[in-house]
C-alpha cells in the first residue's frame, strides 16, 4: 500500500507534467520554424572560416609558384602544395553549405572555372621553367613574367568571388540575429515555466518532508537494529564455536531420533571418528550399543535415549563409550534436553533433541585404583603413619597411629604435631617441618612421643615430603615405629635430635648454633645428630 503523502507527491508531479506537455504542444509550431535557424549563426561562422582559409590558400599557391619560377628549386614550391591541399576540401565544404542557394552555387562554379584556368597556366609555366634548367635565358624569363601577370588577374578574380560570398554570409548573419533573439525568448519562457514547476513541487516536498524523514528514519533504525542483532548473533556463534572447539570435553548434539547433528573436535577424537563422519550417524549404534562387560544395551535402557523420550536431564558418573576401533573407554557424562521455542507465545515448546557432554576418565580411574591400593597398604601397615601440612597440622592417620597414640582419627585430624611431643621437645616439630619445607632429607632418628594418656613411647620416626601435581612440596608424611631405647653411640642405635636453646645477644647475632632466617625469633633452634657405630 502506497502511503498518502507519496500519492500526493506523484499526483502533483503528474499535474505539472501535463501542464508542461500542453505548453510544449502550443509552442511546437513556433519551435519548428526556429529549429533550422537556431544553428544558422554557427554555420555561418564555419562557412566564413572556410572562405578565409580558401583565400589564404590561394595566396600560398601563388607565392609557391613565384618562388619556384624564380629559383627553379622544387623545395621552394612547398607553399603551393600546402595551398592546393587546403583549398580542395574547403571548396567541397562550401559547396555542401550552399546546397540550396542557387546564387551561391553559381558563384562557386565561377570560382572553380577561374581556379582551373589558373592551375592550367601555372602548370604550363612550371613546365617551361623546368625545361629552362638552372640557367634560363633572358627570353625565357620574359615569357615567364608575362605569364605571371595573366595568372595574377585570374587569381584576383577568384579572390573577388570568395569576397562576395563572404559579404553575403555576413549580411545573412545580421538578418538571423532577430530570429535568434526570438528563439532565446521562447527558451527562456519554457525555462521560467519549468522553474515555476520546480518551485511548486519543492513547496509540496517541503510540506511532506517531515513525514518522509520520519518514515526513513524509522526504516533506517529498523535496518540498523537488524544488522546489529545479526552481527551480535554471528559474534556469539563464532565465540561459542571457538569455545566448543577448544574445550577438552566431548560435546555432541543429537536430534529427537538420536542422530548426531553436531560434534566438537574433542568428541570426535575420543571416539576415533572425524567430525564430518559423525554427522547423521545414530549415537546409540556407534558409541553406546553395549555395556563394559560386552552385554547388549537396549535403547530403552540407555540414559541418552531415555532423555530423548522423557526430556529429563541425566548425569552418569561411571559408564563406558565405544570407540570406532571396537574398544571401550570409561566416561562420565551429562545429557540435557534441547527445546525448540514456538513462534507463538501461547504454544508449548517442543523437544528438538539433546546435548551430550562427556569426559574421558581413564586417568582418574587409574588414580582411584592406585589410591585404593595405597590406602590399603597404609591402613594395613604396622607403622603409625601421619600426614600433615607444612604448618604441622595433622590431616590424616592410619589405624596403627590410632592404636599407638590413643587418639581417634576424628580427634587426631586438625591437631598440631607438637601434641605428640614432650614439652621439653616442643620445638622439634617445627624444626622438622621447616627442614621438610626447605626440601631437606630427614634420616630416620630416635625420639620420644607422648600418647593421649600421657604415656611416653620411644619410637624410630621417618619423615617424607609430599608433592603436589606440579612437584611443589605441599606437606609431609611421618612413619613411627616403637623401639627400645638405646644409649647414643651404642651398637644399633639411631641418631637423636637434641634441641638447644641459644640466647641471642643485644646485637642480634646468636651466641652459638644458627639463627632463624630474618631473626624473627628471639631464640635459635639447633639440631645435632649422632649416629652409633
Number of C-alpha atoms within 10 A of each C-alpha: 3 6 8 8 15 13 11 14 16 12 11 16 16 12 13 19 13 12 13 15 12 12 12 13 12 10 13 12 11 13 17 10 12 18 13 9 17 19 12 18 19 12 15 17 14 15 21 21 14 22 23 15 16 24 19 15 23 22 16 20 23 20 17 21 23 20 18 20 23 15 15 21 14 13 11 17 21 17 19 22 14 15 22 17 12 18 20 12 13 19 18 12 16 20 16 12 16 14 11 10 10 10 10 19 18 11 16 21 13 15 20 15 14 20 18 13 14 20 17 11 16 20 13 13 22 17 12 17 22 15 12 14 12 11 10 15 10 9 9 14 16 11 12 19 15 10 15 18 11 12 21 13 13 19 22 14 16 23 20 13 19 21 16 13 19 19 12 13 18 15 10 14 17 11 12 15 15 11 16 18 12 14 19 14 12 16 13 12 12 16 12 12 16 15 12 13 19 14 12 15 17 14 12 16 17 12 12 15 14 11 13 16 11 11 12 12 12 12 12 12 12 12 12 12 12 12 12 12 12 12 12 12 12 12 12 12 12 12 12 12 12 12 12 19 17 12 13 16 18 22 23 25 22 26 20 16 14 20 19 22 17 17 24 22 21 21 27 20 14 19 23 16 15 14 16 11 11 21 17 14 14 17 21 20 14 16 16 23 17 20 16 16 8 9 9 11 15 13 15 10 9 15 18 29 21 16 20 24 16 10 19 14 18 15 15 13 12 11 16 20 24 22 18 14 9 11 12 20 16 19 18 16 20 17 25 19 23 21 14 11 13 11 9 8 8 7 9 12 14 11 17 16 23 27 23 20 17 24 19 20 17 12 10 12 14 11 12 12 12 12 12 12 12 12 13 12 12 18 17 12 15 18 20 23 23 23 22 24 20 19 14 20 17 21 17 16 23 22 17 20 24 19 13 19 20 17 16 15 15 12 10 21 17 15 15 17 21 19 15 20 19 17 11 8 17 15 16 22 17 17 15 18 22 15 15 22 19 10 13 13 12 14 13 15 19 24 23 19 23 19 18 13 9 12 11 15 20 17 19 22 23 17 22 17 24 18 12 9 7 6 8 12 17 15 22 21 18 16 19 24 18 18 16 11 15 14 12 17 13 11 11 12 19 25 19 20 17 15 17 16 14 17 16 17 11 7 6 11 12 18 12 14 14 14 20 13 8 6 13 9 11 14 17 21 20 18 14 11 12 14 14 14 10
